[in-house]
Amino acid sequence: MPASNRNYIAIALLPAAQQRQALDYARILSITQPQGVKGSSLLAFAGTIPAEELAQMQTAIEADCEHVCVHGAHLDEVNGLSVASW
């Protein structure tokens, strides 16, 4: 299922007030310019995260990739629905 459909479903499950907040947030994102720093300025941090911590991060990302949490529960657990059934 395309991400846009999953996003629509996730927002539709929210109460009306939170739907308005999500819409406001999306509008802000569409008009703001991304800010950041040049990658070269981050080189000083290269190698500062221990390999064990990097492995833990990678495992966590892979385990929860494509999952959306709503009020502390994964979206595929909300209202007894599974993402595969959408």
Disulfide bonds with the S-S distance in Angstrom:
none
